[in-house]
């Protein structure tokens, strides 16, 4: 298109480029990382755009299967699960929270976790997959295969994590994360799992909740 490209950097931290491709307005939006940023983007874009929205996330991811080569592209054609660190599993048996002024205690709330639910809560929660859009996934696979070659395009299940660290299996001796087997557990539960990042589950969940408009 000969129309000028619109560019805007918002206080939200998003940078948007909007142009025209074959008569259709197309935007590339850098939104940052994580579930909340995807939530901001999908909900606020839905408020200001007339008509249906087609959204595809394009970004980096980790690979969870050795047969997928670094430098390739993974299409989450099956959908995405969500894995979250469960704070309940890391509570001490008794936790006391005291609110004080400079010199005098004002109130003390004692939280007794000694009668916790049995069995104890799991340190990580894995949520049911949110499906992708089949037509959009197929179109992505076909176009990417044409441009990059079929050998560089894989398709399967994705996992989105609540953190770059704990729920992605990165071990840190400074924190009690109990995440040594997180990736093995995920792969056992979902054999088609290929990739891991921090946004796709939220995109699919919001699309599936959008009453057919995303």
Backbone as a printed PyTorch tensor [residue, N CA C, xyz], in Angstrom:
tensor([[[  0.8370,  -1.1830,   0.0000],
         [  0.0000,   0.0000,   0.0000],
         [  0.8760,   1.2390,   0.0000]],

        [[  0.3630,   2.3100,  -0.6240],
         [  1.0920,   3.5850,  -0.6270],
         [  0.6860,   4.4570,   0.5520]],

        [[ -0.2540,   3.9960,   1.3540],
         [ -0.6560,   4.7740,   2.5190],
         [  0.4730,   4.8000,   3.5430]],

        [[  0.6310,   5.9420,   4.2440],
         [  1.6910,   6.0130,   5.2520],
         [  1.4240,   5.0560,   6.3990]],

        [[  2.4980,   4.5690,   7.0160],
         [  2.3790,   3.6790,   8.1630],
         [  2.2160,   4.5140,   9.4240]],

        [[  1.1980,   4.1730,  10.2010],
         [  0.9430,   4.8470,  11.4750],
         [  1.8130,   4.2090,  12.5460]],

        [[  2.4720,   5.0300,  13.3510],
         [  3.3030,   4.5270,  14.4460],
         [  2.9270,   5.2570,  15.7280]],

        [[  2.8030,   4.4940,  16.8120],
         [  2.4760,   5.1090,  18.0980],
         [  3.1130,   4.3090,  19.2320]],

        [[  3.7970,   5.0080,  20.1260],
         [  4.3230,   4.4110,  21.3560],
         [  3.4770,   4.9250,  22.5080]],

        [[  2.7920,   4.0220,  23.2100],
         [  1.8160,   4.4300,  24.2150],
         [  2.4250,   4.4400,  25.6040]],

        [[  1.8000,   5.1770,  26.5390],
         [  2.2530,   5.1340,  27.9410],
         [  2.1790,   3.7280,  28.5390]],

        [[  1.3780,   2.8600,  27.9480],
         [  1.2550,   1.4840,  28.4180],
         [  2.5440,   0.7100,  28.1630]],

        [[  3.3920,   1.2500,  27.2840],
         [  4.6180,   0.5580,  26.9260],
         [  4.5030,  -0.2240,  25.6360]],

        [[  3.3900,  -0.0600,  24.9110],
         [  3.2010,  -0.7310,  23.6370],
         [  3.7110,   0.1720,  22.5060]],

        [[  4.3370,  -0.4380,  21.5100],
         [  4.6960,   0.2780,  20.2820],
         [  3.9320,  -0.3620,  19.1410]],

        [[  3.1810,   0.4610,  18.4070],
         [  2.2760,  -0.0380,  17.3720],
         [  2.6520,   0.5350,  16.0090]],

        [[  2.7140,  -0.3390,  15.0180],
         [  2.8540,   0.0620,  13.6170],
         [  1.6290,  -0.4730,  12.8840]],

        [[  0.9010,   0.4060,  12.2070],
         [ -0.2950,  -0.0110,  11.4700],
         [ -0.1840,   0.4280,  10.0250]],

        [[ -0.3880,  -0.5180,   9.1120],
         [ -0.3950,  -0.2390,   7.6870],
         [ -1.5690,  -0.9280,   7.0350]],

        [[ -1.4650,  -1.1140,   5.7160],
         [ -2.5650,  -1.6870,   4.9550],
         [ -2.0160,  -2.7710,   4.0430]],

        [[ -2.6170,  -3.9680,   4.1100],
         [ -2.1910,  -5.0690,   3.2560],
         [ -3.3980,  -5.6020,   2.5070]],

        [[ -3.4060,  -5.4110,   1.2010],
         [ -4.5020,  -5.8730,   0.3460],
         [ -5.8610,  -5.4050,   0.8670]],

        [[ -5.9090,  -4.1600,   1.2740],
         [ -7.1630,  -3.5560,   1.7050],
         [ -7.5520,  -3.8190,   3.1400]],

        [[ -6.6940,  -4.4970,   3.8870],
         [ -6.9850,  -4.8190,   5.2850],
         [ -5.9650,  -4.1380,   6.1820]],

        [[ -6.4560,  -3.4520,   7.2150],
         [ -5.5530,  -2.8210,   8.1680],
         [ -4.8490,  -3.8870,   9.0000]],

        [[ -3.5260,  -3.8040,   9.0630],
         [ -2.7150,  -4.7580,   9.8160],
         [ -1.8180,  -3.9940,  10.7670]],

        [[ -1.8020,  -4.4140,  12.0280],
         [ -0.9460,  -3.7920,  13.0320],
         [  0.0460,  -4.8040,  13.5760]],

        [[  1.2670,  -4.3430,  13.7770],
         [  2.2660,  -5.0960,  14.5310],
         [  2.4570,  -4.3380,  15.8340]],

        [[  2.2200,  -5.0100,  16.9440],
         [  2.2410,  -4.3530,  18.2530],
         [  3.2230,  -5.0790,  19.1670]],

        [[  4.2210,  -4.3690,  19.6470],
         [  5.1290,  -4.9200,  20.6540],
         [  4.4900,  -4.6960,  22.0210]],

        [[  4.1720,  -5.7880,  22.7350],
         [  3.3940,  -5.6450,  23.9740],
         [  4.1900,  -5.9840,  25.2260]],

        [[  5.4230,  -6.4600,  25.0770],
         [  6.1500,  -6.8870,  26.2640],
         [  5.8120,  -8.3240,  26.6200]],

        [[  6.1370,  -8.7260,  27.8590],
         [  6.0340, -10.1340,  28.2380],
         [  4.9580, -10.3790,  29.2920]],

        [[  4.3570, -11.5480,  29.2210],
         [  3.5470, -12.0340,  30.3150],
         [  2.0520, -11.9840,  30.0810]],

        [[  1.3360, -12.7370,  30.9220],
         [ -0.1200, -12.8180,  30.8370],
         [ -0.7980, -11.4630,  30.9770]],

        [[ -0.3870, -10.5870,  31.9310],
         [ -1.0770,  -9.3050,  32.0640],
         [ -0.9430,  -8.4200,  30.8290]],

        [[  0.2240,  -8.4600,  30.1690],
         [  0.3970,  -7.6170,  28.9830],
         [ -0.4890,  -8.0950,  27.8410]],

        [[ -0.6340,  -9.4060,  27.7040],
         [ -1.5470,  -9.9140,  26.6830],
         [ -2.9860,  -9.5460,  27.0280]],

        [[ -3.3260,  -9.5700,  28.2930],
         [ -4.6680,  -9.1820,  28.7250],
         [ -4.9480,  -7.7320,  28.3700]],

        [[ -3.9930,  -6.8400,  28.6930],
         [ -4.1390,  -5.4310,  28.3180],
         [ -4.3920,  -5.3110,  26.8110]],

        [[ -3.5370,  -5.9760,  26.0320],
         [ -3.5930,  -5.8060,  24.5830],
         [ -4.9190,  -6.2750,  23.9970]],

        [[ -5.3110,  -7.5100,  24.3000],
         [ -6.5070,  -8.0670,  23.6610],
         [ -7.7500,  -7.2870,  24.0700]],

        [[ -7.8940,  -7.0140,  25.3520],
         [ -9.1020,  -6.3230,  25.8170],
         [ -9.1690,  -4.8840,  25.2960]],

        [[ -8.0470,  -4.1870,  25.3040],
         [ -8.0770,  -2.7830,  24.8940],
         [ -8.1300,  -2.6390,  23.3750]],

        [[ -7.4870,  -3.5550,  22.6440],
         [ -7.6330,  -3.5420,  21.1880],
         [ -9.0770,  -3.8290,  20.7840]],

        [[ -9.7130,  -4.7510,  21.5200],
         [-11.1130,  -5.0830,  21.2290],
         [-12.0220,  -3.8650,  21.4280]],

        [[-11.6860,  -3.0070,  22.3650],
         [-12.5000,  -1.8190,  22.6460],
         [-12.4430,  -0.7900,  21.5190]],

        [[-11.3250,  -0.7320,  20.7940],
         [-11.1370,   0.3890,  19.8550],
         [-11.1710,  -0.0260,  18.3860]],

        [[-11.2760,  -1.3210,  18.1110],
         [-11.2770,  -1.7910,  16.7270],
         [-12.6750,  -2.2680,  16.3690]],

        [[-13.1910,  -1.7780,  15.2630],
         [-14.5070,  -2.2170,  14.7930],
         [-14.3620,  -3.5090,  13.9970]],

        [[-15.3330,  -4.4080,  14.1650],
         [-15.3240,  -5.6490,  13.4070],
         [-14.4630,  -6.7130,  14.0570]],

        [[-14.4090,  -7.8900,  13.4250],
         [-13.6580,  -9.0140,  14.0120],
         [-12.1600,  -8.7440,  14.0290]],

        [[-11.4810,  -9.3280,  15.0120],
         [-10.0310,  -9.2080,  15.1600],
         [ -9.3880, -10.5690,  14.9050]],

        [[ -8.3390, -10.5900,  14.1160],
         [ -7.5170, -11.7810,  13.9480],
         [ -6.1610, -11.4680,  14.5670]],

        [[ -5.7840, -12.2350,  15.5790],
         [ -4.5590, -11.9530,  16.3230],
         [ -3.6700, -13.1930,  16.3200]],

        [[ -2.4180, -13.0120,  15.9600],
         [ -1.4220, -14.0780,  16.0610],
         [ -0.2310, -13.5390,  16.8460]],

        [[  0.1730, -14.2860,  17.8640],
         [  1.3760, -13.9010,  18.6040],
         [  2.6000, -14.3800,  17.8350]],

        [[  3.5760, -13.5060,  17.6680],
         [  4.8540, -13.8770,  17.0720],
         [  5.9450, -13.4420,  18.0270]],

        [[  6.7420, -14.3990,  18.5010],
         [  7.7860, -14.0420,  19.4530],
         [  8.6520, -15.2380,  19.7670]],

        [[  9.5740, -15.0310,  20.6900],
         [ 10.4950, -16.0950,  21.0550],
         [  9.8190, -17.1070,  21.9630]],

        [[ 10.3860, -18.3140,  21.9820],
         [  9.8870, -19.3520,  22.8820],
         [ 11.0270, -20.3080,  23.1890]],

        [[ 10.8250, -21.1010,  24.2410],
         [ 11.7430, -22.1900,  24.5270],
         [ 11.2500, -23.4520,  23.8590]],

        [[ 12.1560, -24.3880,  23.5930],
         [ 11.8010, -25.6400,  22.9380],
         [ 11.8180, -26.7740,  23.9570]],

        [[ 10.8110, -27.6430,  23.9040],
         [ 10.6630, -28.7050,  24.8870],
         [ 10.8770, -30.1010,  24.3210]],

        [[ 11.1640, -30.2000,  23.0320],
         [ 11.4210, -31.5050,  22.4170],
         [ 12.6880, -31.4130,  21.5740]],

        [[ 13.5560, -32.4030,  21.6430],
         [ 14.8340, -32.3200,  20.9340],
         [ 14.7130, -32.3300,  19.4210]],

        [[ 13.6060, -32.8500,  18.8960],
         [ 13.4930, -32.9150,  17.4390],
         [ 13.1270, -31.5660,  16.8130]],

        [[ 12.7710, -30.5700,  17.6220],
         [ 12.4680, -29.2330,  17.0900],
         [ 13.7490, -28.4090,  17.1390]],

        [[ 14.1850, -27.9410,  15.9860],
         [ 15.4800, -27.2730,  15.8920],
         [ 15.3930, -25.8110,  16.3270]],

        [[ 16.4560, -25.3570,  16.9660],
         [ 16.5800, -23.9320,  17.2770],
         [ 16.5990, -23.1490,  15.9630]],

        [[ 15.8440, -22.0580,  15.9240],
         [ 15.7510, -21.2720,  14.7000],
         [ 14.5430, -21.5980,  13.8540]],

        [[ 13.8070, -22.6270,  14.2390],
         [ 12.5750, -22.9430,  13.5350],
         [ 11.4060, -22.1460,  14.0880]],

        [[ 10.2260, -22.4670,  13.6050],
         [  9.0060, -21.8000,  14.0500],
         [  8.0190, -22.8640,  14.5240]],

        [[  7.4360, -22.6470,  15.6880],
         [  6.4180, -23.5440,  16.2230],
         [  5.0640, -22.8520,  16.1630]],

        [[  4.0840, -23.4940,  15.5600],
         [  2.7110, -23.0040,  15.5460],
         [  1.9230, -23.7980,  16.5800]],

        [[  1.3140, -23.0950,  17.5210],
         [  0.5350, -23.7590,  18.5850],
         [ -0.8200, -24.1720,  18.0240]],

        [[ -0.7890, -25.1230,  17.0890],
         [ -2.0080, -25.4760,  16.3500],
         [ -2.9950, -26.2700,  17.1900]],

        [[ -2.5180, -26.9510,  18.2250],
         [ -3.4270, -27.6850,  19.1050],
         [ -4.0000, -26.7720,  20.1760]],

        [[ -3.1780, -25.9030,  20.7180],
         [ -3.6110, -24.9980,  21.7700],
         [ -2.4810, -24.7440,  22.7380]],

        [[ -2.8390, -24.2920,  23.9280],
         [ -1.8300, -23.9780,  24.9330],
         [ -2.3500, -24.3000,  26.3230]],

        [[ -1.4730, -24.8970,  27.1290],
         [ -1.7620, -25.0570,  28.5480],
         [ -1.1530, -23.8740,  29.2900]],

        [[ -1.5300, -23.7430,  30.5530],
         [ -0.9590, -22.7140,  31.4260],
         [ -0.3940, -23.3980,  32.6570]],

        [[  0.8350, -23.0590,  33.0150],
         [  1.4310, -23.5720,  34.2440],
         [  1.7420, -22.3950,  35.1640]],

        [[  1.2820, -22.5110,  36.4140],
         [  1.4410, -21.4240,  37.3820],
         [  2.0390, -21.9560,  38.6800]],

        [[  2.9430, -21.1970,  39.2640],
         [  3.4610, -21.4910,  40.5940],
         [  2.3260, -21.3250,  41.5900]],

        [[  2.1310, -22.3170,  42.4640],
         [  1.0240, -22.3050,  43.4200],
         [  1.5240, -21.8170,  44.7740]],

        [[  1.2550, -20.5670,  45.1750],
         [  1.7860, -20.0350,  46.4280],
         [  1.3610, -20.8360,  47.6590]],

        [[  0.1940, -21.4790,  47.6100],
         [ -0.2810, -22.2490,  48.7610],
         [  0.6960, -23.3540,  49.1530]],

        [[  1.4020, -23.8990,  48.1730],
         [  2.3040, -25.0130,  48.4440],
         [  3.5760, -24.5760,  49.1670]],

        [[  3.8210, -23.2770,  49.2050],
         [  5.0710, -22.7810,  49.7710],
         [  4.8740, -22.0820,  51.1140]],

        [[  3.6460, -22.1120,  51.6430],
         [  3.3880, -21.5010,  52.9350],
         [  4.0320, -22.3050,  54.0530]],

        [[  4.5750, -21.6040,  55.0440],
         [  5.0660, -22.2620,  56.2420],
         [  3.8730, -22.7290,  57.0690]],

        [[  4.0660, -23.6820,  58.0030],
         [  2.9270, -24.1810,  58.8000],
         [  2.1420, -23.0920,  59.4940]],

        [[  2.8100, -22.0800,  60.0430],
         [  2.1190, -20.9530,  60.6650],
         [  2.7900, -19.6660,  60.2400]],

        [[  1.9840, -18.7520,  59.7320],
         [  2.5060, -17.4770,  59.2790],
         [  1.8300, -16.3630,  60.0700]],

        [[  2.6180, -15.4870,  60.6660],
         [  2.0720, -14.3570,  61.4050],
         [  2.3840, -13.0690,  60.6690]],

        [[  1.3680, -12.2540,  60.5090],
         [  1.5150, -10.9760,  59.8290],
         [  1.1990,  -9.8760,  60.8370]],

        [[  2.1820,  -9.0470,  61.1370],
         [  1.9980,  -7.9940,  62.1290],
         [  2.1130,  -6.6350,  61.4730]],

        [[  1.1250,  -5.7880,  61.7110],
         [  1.1540,  -4.4170,  61.2180],
         [  1.5520,  -3.5060,  62.3700]],

        [[  2.5700,  -2.7040,  62.1730],
         [  3.0680,  -1.8660,  63.2640],
         [  3.2120,  -0.4200,  62.8270]],

        [[  3.1780,   0.4650,  63.8430],
         [  3.6080,   1.8410,  63.6430],
         [  5.0880,   1.8810,  63.9840]],

        [[  5.6340,   3.0600,  64.2080],
         [  7.0570,   3.1640,  64.5180],
         [  7.4020,   2.4530,  65.8200]],

        [[  6.4780,   2.4450,  66.7940],
         [  6.8260,   1.8940,  68.1090],
         [  5.8450,   0.8670,  68.6420]],

        [[  4.5810,   0.8800,  68.1680],
         [  3.5500,   0.0650,  68.8110],
         [  2.8620,  -0.8580,  67.8210]],

        [[  2.7740,  -2.1700,  68.1430],
         [  1.9930,  -3.0580,  67.2780],
         [  0.5260,  -2.6300,  67.2320]],

        [[ -0.0400,  -2.6140,  66.0230],
         [ -1.4310,  -2.2100,  65.8600],
         [ -2.3390,  -3.4280,  65.7830]],

        [[ -1.9520,  -4.4150,  65.0060],
         [ -2.8040,  -5.5850,  64.8290],
         [ -1.9520,  -6.7630,  64.4060]],

        [[ -2.3730,  -7.9350,  64.8170],
         [ -1.6820,  -9.1480,  64.4170],
         [ -2.7010, -10.1330,  63.8790]],

        [[ -2.4580, -10.6140,  62.6650],
         [ -3.2940, -11.6430,  62.0600],
         [ -2.4740, -12.9260,  62.0080]],

        [[ -2.8940, -13.9330,  62.7170],
         [ -2.2010, -15.2170,  62.7120],
         [ -2.8980, -16.1450,  61.7280]],

        [[ -2.1500, -16.6310,  60.7720],
         [ -2.6860, -17.5430,  59.7690],
         [ -2.1280, -18.9200,  60.0670]],

        [[ -2.9860, -19.8350,  60.5230],
         [ -2.5610, -21.1740,  60.8970],
         [ -2.8030, -22.1290,  59.7390]],

        [[ -1.7140, -22.5990,  59.1540],
         [ -1.8090, -23.5320,  58.0410],
         [ -1.4890, -24.9580,  58.4560]],

        [[ -1.4790, -25.2160,  59.7480],
         [ -1.1060, -26.5450,  60.2210],
         [ -2.1490, -27.6020,  59.8640]],

        [[ -3.3840, -27.1670,  59.6170],
         [ -4.4380, -28.0960,  59.2360],
         [ -4.7180, -27.9680,  57.7390]],

        [[ -3.6370, -27.9610,  56.9960],
         [ -3.7510, -27.7800,  55.5540],
         [ -4.4470, -28.9890,  54.9290]],

        [[ -4.9220, -28.7650,  53.7240],
         [ -5.6180, -29.8310,  53.0030],
         [ -4.6520, -30.9830,  52.7570]],

        [[ -5.1300, -32.2030,  52.9210],
         [ -4.3490, -33.3950,  52.6520],
         [ -4.9000, -34.0770,  51.3930]],

        [[ -4.0580, -34.4170,  50.4200],
         [ -2.6180, -34.2150,  50.3990],
         [ -2.2390, -32.7440,  50.2340]],

        [[ -0.9890, -32.3770,  50.5510],
         [ -0.5850, -30.9730,  50.4370],
         [ -0.7040, -30.4850,  48.9920]],

        [[ -0.9240, -29.2060,  48.8170],
         [ -1.1030, -28.6830,  47.4570],
         [  0.1500, -28.8620,  46.6130]],

        [[ -0.0590, -29.0750,  45.3320],
         [  1.0560, -29.2050,  44.4040],
         [  1.7330, -27.8560,  44.2160]],

        [[  3.0520, -27.8440,  44.0340],
         [  3.7410, -26.5610,  43.8690],
         [  3.4280, -25.8670,  42.5430]],

        [[  2.9390, -26.6260,  41.5560],
         [  2.6090, -26.0220,  40.2620],
         [  1.2630, -26.5410,  39.7770]],

        [[  0.4620, -25.6440,  39.2280],
         [ -0.8490, -25.9740,  38.6920],
         [ -0.7860, -25.9180,  37.1720]],

        [[ -1.3100, -26.9470,  36.5300],
         [ -1.3730, -26.9850,  35.0710],
         [ -2.8390, -26.9700,  34.6620]],

        [[ -3.2090, -25.9710,  33.9010],
         [ -4.6070, -25.7830,  33.5290],
         [ -4.9150, -26.4480,  32.1900]],

        [[ -6.1780, -26.7680,  32.0170],
         [ -6.6580, -27.4390,  30.8020],
         [ -6.2990, -26.5960,  29.5730]],

        [[ -5.9000, -27.2220,  28.4720],
         [ -5.5270, -26.4420,  27.2810],
         [ -6.6520, -25.5670,  26.7550]],

        [[ -6.2830, -24.3800,  26.3310],
         [ -7.1850, -23.5170,  25.5730],
         [ -6.9010, -23.7630,  24.0930]],

        [[ -7.9150, -24.0780,  23.3050],
         [ -7.6680, -24.4050,  21.8930],
         [ -7.3390, -23.1640,  21.0680]],

        [[ -6.5690, -23.3960,  20.0130],
         [ -6.3040, -22.3380,  19.0450],
         [ -7.4410, -22.3050,  18.0270]],

        [[ -7.3840, -21.3380,  17.1250],
         [ -8.3440, -21.2790,  16.0340],
         [ -7.8310, -22.1630,  14.8950]],

        [[ -8.5650, -23.2130,  14.5240],
         [ -8.0390, -24.1590,  13.5190],
         [ -7.7250, -23.5190,  12.1760]],

        [[ -8.5990, -22.6370,  11.6920],
         [ -8.3910, -22.0320,  10.3770],
         [ -7.1720, -21.1220,  10.3810]],

        [[ -7.0140, -20.3290,  11.4340],
         [ -5.8610, -19.4400,  11.5180],
         [ -4.5660, -20.2390,  11.6480]],

        [[ -4.6010, -21.2990,  12.4640],
         [ -3.4070, -22.1350,  12.6240],
         [ -2.9920, -22.7610,  11.3030]],

        [[ -3.9670, -23.2880,  10.5540],
         [ -3.6620, -23.9120,   9.2650],
         [ -3.0830, -22.8930,   8.2930]],

        [[ -3.6560, -21.6890,   8.2740],
         [ -3.1480, -20.6480,   7.3800],
         [ -1.7070, -20.2780,   7.7350]],

        [[ -1.4170, -20.1950,   9.0420],
         [ -0.0550, -19.8900,   9.4740],
         [  0.9190, -20.9810,   9.0460]],

        [[  0.5450, -22.2450,   9.2720],
         [  1.4170, -23.3590,   8.8910],
         [  1.6990, -23.3290,   7.3970]],

        [[  0.6610, -23.1190,   6.5840],
         [  0.8370, -23.1200,   5.1240],
         [  1.7240, -21.9700,   4.6630]],

        [[  1.4800, -20.7710,   5.1710],
         [  2.2690, -19.6080,   4.7430],
         [  3.7130, -19.7180,   5.2100]],

        [[  3.9040, -20.1270,   6.4770],
         [  5.2610, -20.2560,   6.9970],
         [  6.0290, -21.3440,   6.2610]],

        [[  5.3620, -22.4440,   5.9470],
         [  6.0180, -23.5290,   5.2080],
         [  6.4430, -23.0730,   3.8240]],

        [[  5.6070, -22.2530,   3.1920],
         [  5.9470, -21.7270,   1.8700],
         [  7.1510, -20.7950,   1.9460]],

        [[  7.1880, -19.9470,   2.9570],
         [  8.2540, -18.9460,   3.0620],
         [  9.5510, -19.5330,   3.6060]],

        [[  9.4610, -20.4410,   4.5830],
         [ 10.6480, -20.9310,   5.2880],
         [ 11.0470, -22.3450,   4.9050]],

        [[ 10.1100, -23.0810,   4.3140],
         [ 10.3310, -24.4930,   4.0440],
         [  9.6880, -25.3390,   5.1200]],

        [[  9.0340, -26.4350,   4.7510],
         [  8.2970, -27.2530,   5.7280],
         [  9.1710, -27.7730,   6.8610]],

        [[ 10.4500, -28.0010,   6.6190],
         [ 11.3200, -28.5730,   7.6510],
         [ 11.5240, -27.6330,   8.8250]],

        [[ 11.2940, -26.3450,   8.6270],
         [ 11.5190, -25.3720,   9.7030],
         [ 10.2460, -25.0290,  10.4600]],

        [[  9.1310, -25.6510,  10.1060],
         [  7.8480, -25.3370,  10.7410],
         [  7.3280, -26.5690,  11.4710]],

        [[  7.0680, -26.4210,  12.7560],
         [  6.5040, -27.4980,  13.5650],
         [  5.1710, -27.0400,  14.1260]],

        [[  4.3150, -27.9940,  14.4510],
         [  3.0380, -27.6400,  15.0520],
         [  2.6770, -28.6380,  16.1350]],

        [[  2.0830, -28.1120,  17.2130],
         [  1.7160, -28.9610,  18.3310],
         [  1.1460, -28.1330,  19.4630]],

        [[  1.3910, -28.5960,  20.7040],
         [  0.8960, -27.9180,  21.8980],
         [  1.9440, -26.9380,  22.4150]],

        [[  1.4690, -25.8340,  22.9870],
         [  2.3210, -24.8390,  23.6300],
         [  2.0270, -24.8240,  25.1310]],

        [[  2.9970, -24.3590,  25.9020],
         [  2.7760, -24.0950,  27.3240],
         [  3.1390, -22.6470,  27.6170]],

        [[  2.2310, -21.9480,  28.2810],
         [  2.5200, -20.5960,  28.7650],
         [  2.7750, -20.6710,  30.2640]],

        [[  3.7510, -19.9320,  30.7290],
         [  4.1330, -19.9560,  32.1340],
         [  3.8680, -18.6060,  32.7750]],

        [[  3.6130, -18.6130,  34.0850],
         [  3.3360, -17.3740,  34.8000],
         [  4.6060, -16.5980,  35.1040]],

        [[  5.7550, -17.2390,  34.9490],
         [  7.0250, -16.6130,  35.2930],
         [  8.0800, -17.0260,  34.2900]],

        [[  9.1040, -16.2060,  34.1340],
         [ 10.2440, -16.5750,  33.3130],
         [ 11.1270, -17.5830,  34.0330]],

        [[ 10.9440, -17.6980,  35.3320],
         [ 11.8610, -18.4890,  36.1470],
         [ 11.2040, -19.7620,  36.6910]],

        [[ 10.4840, -19.6770,  37.7940],
         [ 10.0470, -20.8730,  38.5150],
         [  9.2450, -21.8300,  37.6500]],

        [[  8.1900, -21.3530,  37.0320],
         [  7.2920, -22.2350,  36.2890],
         [  7.8440, -22.6480,  34.9290]],

        [[  9.0010, -22.1210,  34.5470],
         [  9.6680, -22.5890,  33.3320],
         [ 10.8220, -23.5330,  33.6400]],

        [[ 10.9530, -23.9080,  34.9270],
         [ 11.9410, -24.9100,  35.2880],
         [ 13.3450, -24.3910,  35.4630]],

        [[ 13.5290, -23.0770,  35.5290],
         [ 14.8730, -22.5380,  35.7650],
         [ 15.1580, -22.5900,  37.2650]],

        [[ 16.1480, -23.3470,  37.6440],
         [ 16.4440, -23.5590,  39.0550],
         [ 17.3350, -22.4410,  39.6020]],

        [[ 17.0200, -21.9930,  40.8140],
         [ 17.7240, -20.8960,  41.4610],
         [ 17.9150, -21.2590,  42.9260]],

        [[ 19.1600, -21.4020,  43.3720],
         [ 19.4170, -21.8320,  44.7460],
         [ 18.9710, -20.7900,  45.7640]],

        [[ 18.7160, -19.5640,  45.3450],
         [ 18.2940, -18.5180,  46.2630],
         [ 16.8020, -18.5680,  46.5770]],

        [[ 16.0260, -19.3940,  45.8430],
         [ 14.5820, -19.4560,  46.0380],
         [ 14.1200, -20.9040,  46.1730]],

        [[ 13.1050, -21.0870,  46.9930],
         [ 12.4640, -22.3860,  47.1500],
         [ 11.3900, -22.5120,  46.0760]],

        [[ 11.7370, -23.1010,  44.9540],
         [ 10.8000, -23.2130,  43.8330],
         [ 10.3230, -24.6370,  43.5680]],

        [[ 11.0660, -25.6380,  43.9970],
         [ 10.6680, -27.0430,  43.8280],
         [ 10.2400, -27.3420,  42.3820]],

        [[ 11.0650, -26.9200,  41.4590],
         [ 10.6890, -27.0080,  40.0470],
         [ 11.5990, -27.9250,  39.2360]],

        [[ 12.2990, -28.8400,  39.9140],
         [ 13.2480, -29.6950,  39.1990],
         [ 12.5840, -30.5660,  38.1380]],

        [[ 11.3390, -30.9730,  38.3960],
         [ 10.6730, -31.8890,  37.4620],
         [  9.5220, -31.2390,  36.7070]],

        [[  9.4580, -29.9130,  36.7120],
         [  8.3380, -29.2150,  36.0680],
         [  8.2400, -29.5660,  34.5860]],

        [[  9.3370, -29.5000,  33.8640],
         [  9.2900, -29.7320,  32.4180],
         [  8.9990, -31.1960,  32.1040]],

        [[  9.5840, -32.1070,  32.8650],
         [  9.3020, -33.5260,  32.6400],
         [  7.8350, -33.8430,  32.8890]],

        [[  7.2540, -33.2370,  33.9330],
         [  5.8370, -33.4510,  34.2300],
         [  4.9540, -32.9280,  33.1100]],

        [[  5.2810, -31.7560,  32.6020],
         [  4.5050, -31.1820,  31.5020],
         [  4.5620, -32.0670,  30.2610]],

        [[  5.7580, -32.5290,  29.9310],
         [  5.9020, -33.3700,  28.7360],
         [  5.1740, -34.7030,  28.8990]],

        [[  5.1570, -35.2180,  30.1150],
         [  4.4430, -36.4780,  30.3450],
         [  2.9380, -36.2920,  30.2000]],

        [[  2.4300, -35.1620,  30.6700],
         [  0.9960, -34.8930,  30.5830],
         [  0.5570, -34.5680,  29.1590]],

        [[  1.4450, -33.9210,  28.4000],
         [  1.0910, -33.4670,  27.0470],
         [  2.2190, -33.8460,  26.0880]],

        [[  2.1960, -35.0660,  25.5280],
         [  3.2740, -35.5200,  24.6530],
         [  3.4790, -34.6560,  23.4110]],

        [[  2.4530, -33.9150,  22.9960],
         [  2.5850, -33.0680,  21.8030],
         [  3.1490, -31.6880,  22.1330]],

        [[  3.5780, -31.4870,  23.3800],
         [  4.0750, -30.1880,  23.8230],
         [  5.4210, -29.8880,  23.1720]],

        [[  5.5090, -28.7530,  22.4730],
         [  6.7360, -28.4010,  21.7630],
         [  7.3940, -27.1310,  22.2820]],

        [[  6.6100, -26.1530,  22.7130],
         [  7.1680, -24.8290,  22.9910],
         [  6.6680, -24.2860,  24.3190]],

        [[  7.4050, -23.2760,  24.8280],
         [  7.0380, -22.6590,  26.1040],
         [  7.3560, -21.1800,  26.0590]],

        [[  6.3900, -20.3670,  26.4670],
         [  6.5700, -18.9170,  26.5350],
         [  5.6170, -18.3700,  27.5840]],

        [[  5.1270, -17.1310,  27.4560],
         [  4.3900, -16.5210,  28.5600],
         [  3.1010, -15.8160,  28.1560]],

        [[  2.6420, -15.9520,  26.9230],
         [  1.4860, -15.1670,  26.4890],
         [  0.3770, -15.9430,  25.7750]],

        [[  0.7080, -17.0190,  25.0800],
         [ -0.2390, -17.6250,  24.1410],
         [ -1.5060, -18.1450,  24.8140]],

        [[ -1.3700, -18.7680,  25.9870],
         [ -2.5620, -19.2530,  26.6830],
         [ -3.5570, -18.1210,  26.9170]],

        [[ -3.0590, -16.9710,  27.3410],
         [ -3.9480, -15.8380,  27.6180],
         [ -4.6360, -15.3580,  26.3490]],

        [[ -3.9070, -15.3270,  25.2450],
         [ -4.5110, -14.9400,  23.9650],
         [ -5.6420, -15.8920,  23.5960]],

        [[ -5.3930, -17.2020,  23.6870],
         [ -6.4200, -18.1700,  23.3290],
         [ -7.6110, -18.0970,  24.2850]],

        [[ -7.3320, -17.9390,  25.5740],
         [ -8.4180, -17.8870,  26.5540],
         [ -9.3150, -16.6770,  26.3140]],

        [[ -8.7200, -15.5350,  26.0260],
         [ -9.5160, -14.3300,  25.7750],
         [-10.2570, -14.4250,  24.4500]],

        [[ -9.6200, -15.0180,  23.4420],
         [-10.3200, -15.2150,  22.1660],
         [-11.5380, -16.1120,  22.3690]],

        [[-11.3690, -17.1760,  23.1460],
         [-12.4860, -18.0930,  23.3860],
         [-13.5790, -17.4880,  24.2660]],

        [[-13.2360, -16.3950,  24.9710],
         [-14.2270, -15.7070,  25.8010],
         [-14.8050, -14.4630,  25.1350]],

        [[-14.4020, -14.1910,  23.9010],
         [-14.7340, -12.9160,  23.2530],
         [-16.0570, -12.9360,  22.5080]],

        [[-16.8580, -13.9530,  22.7210],
         [-18.1560, -14.0750,  22.0350],
         [-18.0070, -14.0910,  20.5130]],

        [[-16.9170, -14.7040,  20.0600],
         [-16.7280, -14.8770,  18.6260],
         [-16.1440, -13.6830,  17.9010]],

        [[-15.6760, -12.6590,  18.6130],
         [-15.1940, -11.4550,  17.9410],
         [-13.6760, -11.4230,  17.7850]],

        [[-12.9590, -12.3340,  18.4580],
         [-11.4910, -12.3950,  18.3420],
         [-11.1190, -13.7760,  17.8620]]])
